[in-house]
């Protein structure tokens, strides 16, 4: 039933409370609600969280949010991983009611002594508080001073009222409220995951390309292995990445194998697509023999760990026509009317080298097999899985699988690769996915980027955490194809400062930008179908690489907690439709603010000069303040205030990443 002091429209609440809202250790989570009552008496509310051990934490007072009446918010910051709950307690606040009425009546000469008598009685109740509401010595002295002022008929009325309106006394009364007609709403569920579920820089490469060589005489390519790819780990770590994501490392099907650029005519040396999983050499529980052994993989993971890199492995639940499952578990697939097994299609695209799994034929068997495979790779040090096309599998399956993994290994993280409709993307997050790829790649205009930053940070944040990949083996956006090197800087700066998690697919730092044909987002000579040999050392020596810029962005992210959070984005105004301005702000343990302002020229072809207008309170400043704007990219300093001139030349630096230094 509705409480005596009603609390309604509570958030975050996921799927009517059947699922847990997203939270992360150390990340403030906003709790919002409509709190109201009949009549004119004042009310108050607070959030009380209960941790996974069942301990009720100190209440967090809710405060009015925005200009809409009756809307309240408080921020709860979990400090341990696991399943939490929160309640909202609302109450009638007689002290606030008195403060409101006395501020009107006493100056007007209405019921003056009656108001002072009521004040004395209320303060005596506060002074008599016990338990968590018991006053310390300093607070008790302030309250006793208020009682004396309310009772002192010899003092002028104005002096008595001023004593009762003293800010220090007000702070004591706010922290020791008198709660009447207390109502409780909840509990509501939220889950706090480890920090990597929210914050991290991802790098993707194909092990078979790293360390691969080509014979200059015969043209024959020798594949890379885990041992040769291990040599690349140091450079990935030096660039400041936290997660190394590997596409499937399993045996690749030989039946209907794809050739270069997705052709159906492979040669005997063609490697095929790693996503066409399974052959005579094994399936999802095997390693492609060209890459090495399980011992080699274990050494690769161990070396990555030494460099503070986590290895993320692709989980692609599909099979090549010669996968062992086709023989041992034919019920896992769909048989068509002509007796053939259906291959994957996304008309007009056809994937003849892949059989999708039918989760309705043998759901129990599929669940057992997938859980076995996931736990096998977990036993080999994999604690992050990037899941291929999860939106083509039932939500109920994912809800079960993720719950089973979380039950025994709550540190394991799943990233959803679901470029699909919002309901499914949000649904995958709701049933347990920790992160999601997003529509970021296709958001290139100022207004749509602004809207999307607001959406992922404050509208869908309770459902899904975004990971802003600037490119993938499947996605080479036209912005990168035709924008030149400046476009690569622009998208990197936007992703690295706009989302706490972002990702780069290898080759981005070399400005790889040629599509297979006009209008396509597929790379020419896509690494999905063939080995790509890159001369990393040559590009480093020539300076024809974006690696130093990416490295600096990742350094800035690690140095500034504001960039490690999701729910702290503020959009600011610029007078140019191609200049985007947004900020992020975090409260440090020292009590100081960490504030980062990103100003990005979204036009890779032209210099933009404009005025920008900052929301100063969103930066923790007063409207009239000035401050030192320090550009973390170039090291330059400027004196800024609310209104500032900027000039961004994409041929030089298309973005300012500004940290706010002490006001002058």
Residue, then its C-alpha position, 0 to 999 in steps of 0.5 A: x500500500x501507499x505509505x503515509x508519506x507517499x514515495x512513488x516513481x522510484x528509480x533505479x528499478x529494473x523490470x519491476x524489481x525482478x532484476x538488479x539495477x547497475x552499480x559499481x564499487x566506488x561509483x555514486x548511484x543516483x536514487x530518485x523518487x517523487x515524495x509528497x503529501x497532503x496539506x502544507x506540512x514539510x516532509x523529508x526522505x532518505x535512502x538506506x542501503x543494505x550491503x551484501x552481508x545484510x548490514x544497514x548502512x548510514x542513511x543518505x538524505x535526499x534533496x530536491x532535484x531540479x525545478x520540478x516539485x516533489x522530485x528528490x535525489x540522493x547518491x549511494x556509493x557501494x564499497x563492496x561487490x555483490x547484491x545490495x538493496x535500498x529503501x526510501x524512508x519518508x517522514x513528516x518533518x516538524x522542524x522543517x515545518x516550523x522553520x518554514x512557518x516561523x520565517x513567515x509568521x514571526x516577522x509578520x507578528x503572527x502567533x509570535x510566542x506560540x511559535x517560540x514555544x513550539x520551537x522550544x518543545x521541538x528542540x527539547x525533543x532533539x536534545x533528548x535524542x538517543x541511539x544514532x540521533x544522540x547529540x555530541x557535545x558541540x551539537x548539544x550546545x547549539x541546541x541548548x542555545x536555541x532552546x535558550x533563545x526560544x525561551x528568553x522573553x528579554x531578548x528582541x524577537x528578531x534576535x531570538x529568531x536569528x538564533x533559531x535560524x543560525x546555519x550551524x544549528x540548522x545543520x545539526x537539526x538536519x542531521x538529527x531530524x525528528x521523524x514523524x509518520x515514517x513510511x518505508x518504500x522498498x527494498x529495491x535491488x541493485x548489484x555492485x560489480x568490480x571497477x573493470x565492469x565500468x572503467x577500462x580501455x580495451x584493445x583488440x587484436x587477432x593473435x594470428x596476425x601478430x608476429x605473422x610473416x610473409x616470404x618475399x619470394x613465395x608470398x607464403x604467409x606464416x601465421x602468428x602464434x600466442x608466443x609471437x603475439x605475446x611480444x606485442x603485449x608490452x606495446x599494448x600495455x605501454x599505450x595504457x590499455x587495461x583489457x586485451x580482447x581476442x577474437x575466437x581462437x578456436x579451430x576454424x571450419x573448412x567446409x564453406x570456408x570464406x576467402x579474402x573479402x568474404x568470397x566463397x572461393x578460398x584457396x588452400x592457404x586461406x585461413x577463414x573466419x575465426x567466427x566459423x568455429x569448429x573443425x576436425x581439430x575440435x570446437x569451442x573447447x579447443x585452440x586452433x593448432x596454428x596458434x599453439x597449445x593450452x600451455x602457450x595460451x596460459x603463458x600468454x595470459x600470465x604475461x598479460x597479467x604481469x603487465x596489468x592486462x586482462x585477457x578478454x575472450x570471444x564467446x561466439x555461440x555458433x558453429x562451422x558445418x564441420x564443428x563436432x557438435x554437428x555430429x554429436x549434438x545435431x539437435x542444437x541446430x535447425x534442420x530445414x524442409x529439405x533436410x539441410x541444416x540452416x546456415x546463418x543469414x541476415x538478408x541479404x547477407x549470407x554466412x554459409x560458413x556458420x550454423x546458428x544454434x537453435x536454443x529451443x530444441x535442446x535447451x537443457x543440453x545447450x545450457x550444460x554445454x555452454x556453461x562447461x565451455x565458459x568454465x573451461x576458459x575461466x579455469x585458464x585465466x579468462x575473467x572477461x568474455x566479449x559475447x558475439x551477437x547475444x541478441x540472436x539468442x534468448x534472453x532467458x538463456x543469458x539470464x540463466x548463464x550469467x546468474x550461474x557464473x555470477x553465483x560462483x565467480x562474481x568477478x567475471x565480466x560479460x560484454x554484449x556485442x549487440x548492435x540492435x534495437x534498444x529494447x534488446x540492448x537494454x534487456x541484455x543489460x537487465x538480465x546481467x550483462x555488465x557492458x554493451x557495445x553501443x550506437x556510438x560509432x554512428x553518432x557523428x553530429x553534434x546534437x546526436x552526440x549530445x543526446x547520446x551522451x545524456x542517454x547513456x549517462x543518465x537515462x539507460x545507466x541503470x540498465x547498461x554500461x556503454x563501451x565506446x569502440x571507435x572501430x571494430x573488424x566489422x565497422x569502419x564508419x564513413x567518418x573514418x574513411x574520408x576524415x583523414x588522420x584528424x577524424x581518428x583523433x576526434x573519435x578517439x578523444x570523444x570515446x576516451x573522455x565520453x565513456x568510462x570504457x572505450x575500445x580500439x581495434x588494431x590498425x586504428x592507430x595506423x589510420x587504416x581507412x580503406x573500405x572494401x567498396x564505396x558505401x560499405x563499412x567493411x574493411x578492404x582485405x578484412x582481417x576477419x578473413x585473412x591475416x594482416x601483417x603490420x610493420x609496427x616498428x616501421x610506423x613507430x620509427x617514422x612517426x606515422x602512428x596515433x599511438x602516442x595520442x592514444x597513450x596520452x588519452x589513456x594516461x589522462x583517463x587514469x589520472x582523472x577519476x572524473x573520466x572513470x565514471x558514467x553518471x556525471x556528464x554535463x553538456x555545455x553550450x558552444x555557438x558552433x554546430x561542429x564544436x561539442x563541449x561536455x564536462x565530467x566531475x568527480x568528488x575526490x576523497x580529499x573533498x576536492x573536485x576533479x573536473x575535466x572539460x572536453x571541447x572537440x571540433x567534430x569537423x575533421x576538414x576545417x578549423x573552427x573558431x567559436x565562443x563556448x559558454x560553461x555551466x559554472x556550477x556544474x564545474x563546482x564553481x560560482x558563475x563569476x569565478x575564473x579558473x586556470x584551464x589546463x590542456x592535458x593534450x598540449x600542456x597549455x594553460x589559459x585563464x577561463x571563466x564562463x564565456x571563452x573563445x576557442x580555436x580548434x584546428x584539426x590539422x594540429x589538435x582537434x580537441x582540448x581536454x581541459x582540467x579545471x585548476x584552482x579559481x583565481 
